[in-house]
């Protein structure tokens, strides 16, 4: 593994901070969908609500936001 490879392994794909990856994993597990689908739902929610992706990501682990199917569902 090269230095660049090990740095990428810690940071994940360029452009996304760790909180986005953590939230995508949590949303993936909660919705039983692949992580790529969870990330796409997060991005769609951020776009449609004119929010930053990072802000949406912070709301998922705290339970303030759940993303299900193509709808945004507030917590019970």
C-alpha positions in Angstrom: 0.0 0.0 0.0 1.5 3.4 -0.9 1.3 6.5 1.2 -1.5 7.9 -1.0 -3.5 4.7 -0.7 -3.2 4.6 3.1 -4.2 8.3 3.3 -7.2 7.6 1.1 -8.2 4.6 3.3 -8.4 6.9 6.4 -10.2 9.7 4.7 -12.5 7.9 2.3 -13.4 9.2 -1.2 -12.3 12.7 -1.8 -14.9 15.4 -1.1 -16.8 13.8 1.8 -15.8 14.4 5.4 -15.9 11.5 7.9 -19.3 12.5 9.3 -20.9 11.9 5.9 -19.5 8.4 5.7 -20.6 7.6 9.2 -24.1 8.9 8.6 -24.3 7.0 5.3 -23.4 3.8 7.1 -26.0 4.4 9.8 -28.7 5.2 7.3 -27.7 2.2 5.3 -28.0 -0.1 8.3 -31.3 1.5 9.4 -32.9 1.3 6.0 -31.3 -2.0 4.9 -30.0 -0.5 1.7 -26.5 -0.3 0.2 -24.3 2.5 1.5 -24.3 4.1 -2.0 -28.1 4.2 -1.9 -28.1 5.8 1.5 -25.6 8.4 0.4 -27.7 9.1 -2.6 -30.8 9.6 -0.4 -28.8 11.9 1.9 -27.6 14.0 -1.1 -31.2 14.2 -2.5 -32.5 15.3 0.9 -29.8 17.9 1.2 -30.5 19.2 -2.3 -34.3 19.3 -2.0 -34.2 21.0 1.4 -31.4 23.4 0.4 -29.1 22.1 3.2 -25.5 21.2 3.3 -24.8 17.5 3.0 -22.7 17.7 6.2 -25.7 19.2 8.1 -27.9 16.4 6.9 -25.3 13.9 7.9 -25.1 15.3 11.5 -28.9 14.8 11.9 -28.9 11.1 11.1 -26.8 9.6 13.9 -28.6 11.8 16.5 -32.0 10.5 15.3 -33.2 13.9 14.1 -33.6 12.6 10.6 -34.4 9.2 9.1 -34.3 8.6 5.4 -36.6 5.9 4.1 -37.3 4.9 0.5 -37.8 8.1 -1.5 -39.5 9.9 1.4 -38.0 11.8 4.3 -39.6 10.5 7.5 -39.3 12.5 10.7 -38.6 10.4 13.9 -41.6 9.1 15.9 
